[in-house]
Amino acid sequence: MTQRSEPQHPGGRGAGTPVVRFLKIKLLALVLLCGLPVYGVVTYWTSGVSWLPAAIYGLMSVVAFALYGYDKKQARHSGQRTPERLLHAAELLGGWPGALLAQQVFRHKTRKFSYQWVFWLIVLLHELFWMDRLLFGGSLISRHLF
């Protein structure tokens, strides 16, 4: 089994550090995707509704990022892998921004279509949740859930 070599920083700087391809475009996409949830979380926090969504998104993003890093390390060394459903659970519980960042930093889980399909579905669910909360007061989703 051959290993793919990852691009390195030019000129020997940061030897061994992977380069994120199309960094500016990916950062813009991250900012745009996080815009609605960040606005929602800040609105909840500053209006006195709750600071809990901010804490959950922050904590779960760190957890998801760490899980991706650990899984990538285990994949390289043929160790015990992190189950995909655990990665998806962390994303669903609010860690999708950290997971998206980790996918790019570690270049992990980016090519597996079945994984990406579920990941982007989770991102879409979060976007729809905040659209419903901020634009319709939560009336659309809660009408179908309860």
Contacts in CASP RR format, 6 or more apart in sequence:
PFRMAT RR
TARGET T0000
AUTHOR 0000-0000-0000
METHOD contacts of the structure
MODEL  1
MTQRSEPQHPGGRGAGTPVVRFLKIKLLALVLLCGLPVYGVVTYWTSGVS
WLPAAIYGLMSVVAFALYGYDKKQARHSGQRTPERLLHAAELLGGWPGAL
LAQQVFRHKTRKFSYQWVFWLIVLLHELFWMDRLLFGGSLISRHLF
3 76 0 8 1.000
6 16 0 8 1.000
6 18 0 8 1.000
6 19 0 8 1.000
6 107 0 8 1.000
7 18 0 8 1.000
7 19 0 8 1.000
7 21 0 8 1.000
8 14 0 8 1.000
8 15 0 8 1.000
8 16 0 8 1.000
8 17 0 8 1.000
8 18 0 8 1.000
8 19 0 8 1.000
9 15 0 8 1.000
9 16 0 8 1.000
9 17 0 8 1.000
9 19 0 8 1.000
18 105 0 8 1.000
18 106 0 8 1.000
18 107 0 8 1.000
20 26 0 8 1.000
20 104 0 8 1.000
20 105 0 8 1.000
26 104 0 8 1.000
30 97 0 8 1.000
30 100 0 8 1.000
30 101 0 8 1.000
33 97 0 8 1.000
33 100 0 8 1.000
33 123 0 8 1.000
33 127 0 8 1.000
34 97 0 8 1.000
36 127 0 8 1.000
36 130 0 8 1.000
36 131 0 8 1.000
36 134 0 8 1.000
37 57 0 8 1.000
37 97 0 8 1.000
37 126 0 8 1.000
37 127 0 8 1.000
37 130 0 8 1.000
39 130 0 8 1.000
39 134 0 8 1.000
40 53 0 8 1.000
40 130 0 8 1.000
40 133 0 8 1.000
40 134 0 8 1.000
41 53 0 8 1.000
41 54 0 8 1.000
41 57 0 8 1.000
42 54 0 8 1.000
43 49 0 8 1.000
43 134 0 8 1.000
44 50 0 8 1.000
44 51 0 8 1.000
44 53 0 8 1.000
44 54 0 8 1.000
45 51 0 8 1.000
45 53 0 8 1.000
45 54 0 8 1.000
56 93 0 8 1.000
56 94 0 8 1.000
57 94 0 8 1.000
57 95 0 8 1.000
57 97 0 8 1.000
58 94 0 8 1.000
58 95 0 8 1.000
60 90 0 8 1.000
60 93 0 8 1.000
60 94 0 8 1.000
60 95 0 8 1.000
61 94 0 8 1.000
61 95 0 8 1.000
61 96 0 8 1.000
61 97 0 8 1.000
61 98 0 8 1.000
61 99 0 8 1.000
61 101 0 8 1.000
62 98 0 8 1.000
63 90 0 8 1.000
63 95 0 8 1.000
64 87 0 8 1.000
64 90 0 8 1.000
64 91 0 8 1.000
64 94 0 8 1.000
64 95 0 8 1.000
64 96 0 8 1.000
64 98 0 8 1.000
64 99 0 8 1.000
64 102 0 8 1.000
65 98 0 8 1.000
65 99 0 8 1.000
65 101 0 8 1.000
65 102 0 8 1.000
65 105 0 8 1.000
67 82 0 8 1.000
67 86 0 8 1.000
67 87 0 8 1.000
67 90 0 8 1.000
67 102 0 8 1.000
68 87 0 8 1.000
68 98 0 8 1.000
68 99 0 8 1.000
68 102 0 8 1.000
68 103 0 8 1.000
68 106 0 8 1.000
68 108 0 8 1.000
68 109 0 8 1.000
69 102 0 8 1.000
69 106 0 8 1.000
69 108 0 8 1.000
70 82 0 8 1.000
71 81 0 8 1.000
71 82 0 8 1.000
71 87 0 8 1.000
71 108 0 8 1.000
71 109 0 8 1.000
72 106 0 8 1.000
72 107 0 8 1.000
72 108 0 8 1.000
74 80 0 8 1.000
74 81 0 8 1.000
74 82 0 8 1.000
75 81 0 8 1.000
75 108 0 8 1.000
84 115 0 8 1.000
87 99 0 8 1.000
87 109 0 8 1.000
88 118 0 8 1.000
88 119 0 8 1.000
88 122 0 8 1.000
90 99 0 8 1.000
91 99 0 8 1.000
91 119 0 8 1.000
91 122 0 8 1.000
91 123 0 8 1.000
92 122 0 8 1.000
92 125 0 8 1.000
94 126 0 8 1.000
96 119 0 8 1.000
96 122 0 8 1.000
96 123 0 8 1.000
96 126 0 8 1.000
99 119 0 8 1.000
100 119 0 8 1.000
100 123 0 8 1.000
102 108 0 8 1.000
103 109 0 8 1.000
103 110 0 8 1.000
103 119 0 8 1.000
104 110 0 8 1.000
109 115 0 8 1.000
109 116 0 8 1.000
109 119 0 8 1.000
110 116 0 8 1.000
128 141 0 8 1.000
129 141 0 8 1.000
132 138 0 8 1.000
132 139 0 8 1.000
132 140 0 8 1.000
132 141 0 8 1.000
133 141 0 8 1.000
END
